[in-house]
């Protein structure tokens, strides 16, 4: 009988299995479960946010008849959170809208120093949206014409509006969509009250002074906070406006902070204020062109003649 040779085994060749701390394993599993729940919650909150923006935008479009069958909507894209959100929500609504309409994005390159010209074309190419880049050196004009220490907003806005209105006609756009939201409308209301002596804001739908263009603001019902949260989640390539936002003595920023403070102290106040913009009582104001105060006596006499006396006779 042949004996098998004895093999010497080095104990170090087979290390002892690492000991597992049961408490550590449980903690790790719980952490992974928490992360999974957090992701589910974040996704659910994003879906709610997206649906809210779609619903409010859709309601505004319906309430004001913003988009009709066959419209070609020129979406003015600045590179900010508002216009990115407007474009994306309109694209989403377009897929299920009861009317057929087309979208074309237009960016006005105002030739601001350091403006990243590649960002918008690359983004629009990536999502497959038709677009135009309109180049107009309004920056130089604004800087030349605006006195030292004065804000550039009024002149910049006027030049930008003129350029976009003219280009809309060139490409056959029937509507011009701007990304102003609820807070923009309220800020404009107070700016006009405080500094312009007029009670006006930004209407959700507007016919230009020359009667050639119709401007729409599909985000009129949307809160700025929702738009900011949506833009962050979507990771839009935001382009900051160094011409406007960096100016000192910017009254719009002062009004914005005032409204934000009111909302923080009294939640729901901005919603109530916006409702007031849509619920005007001309007879309770003092505009003689809006209401016939001079004719109240004649109206009183007319009603007296037509009054039905409910106290009848025997």
QUIFEN-V787264 format. One line per field, one symbol per residue. ss: DSSP state (H for helix, E for strand, L for the rest). phi: phi as a letter, one per 40 degrees, with the letter a starting at -180 (. if undefined). burial: + if it has 16 or more other C-alpha atoms within 10 Angstrom, else -. Layout:
ss->???
phi->???
burial->???
//
This chain:
ss->LLLLLLLLLLHHHLLLLLLLLHHHHHHHHHHHHHHHHHHHHHHHHHHHHHHHHHHHHHHHHHHLLLLLLLLEEEEELLLLHHHHHHHHHHHHHHLLLLLLLEEEEEEEELLLLLLLLHHHHHHHHHHLLLEEEEELLHHHHHHHHLLLLLLLHHHHHHHHHHHHHHHHHHHLLLEEELLLLHHHHHHHHHHHHHHHLLLLLLLLEEELLLLLLEEELLLLLLLHHHHHHHHHHHLLLLLLLLLLLLLLLLHHHHHHHHHHHHHHHLLLHHHHHHHHHLLLLHHHLLLLLLLLLLLHHHHHHHHHHHLLLLLLLL
phi->.cccccbcbcdccbcccccbcdccccccccccccccccccccccccccccccccccccccccdbfcbbdgcbccccbchccccccdcccccccdcbccbcabbbcbbcccgcdgccccccdcccccbgbcabbccaccdccccccccdgcccdccdccccccccdccdcccgccbbcbccbdcdccccdcccccbbgbbabbccaaccdcgcbbbbbccdccccccccccccccfcccbcccccccccfccccccdcccccdcccbdgccccccdcccbcbdcbbaccccaccccccccccccccccccccdbc
burial->---------------------------------------------+--++--+++++++++----+++--+++++++++++++++++-++------------++++++++---------+----------++-----++--+--------+++-++--++--+++-++----+++++++++++++++++++--------+++++++------++++++++++++--+--++-----++----+-----------++--++---------+---+--+-------------------------------------
//
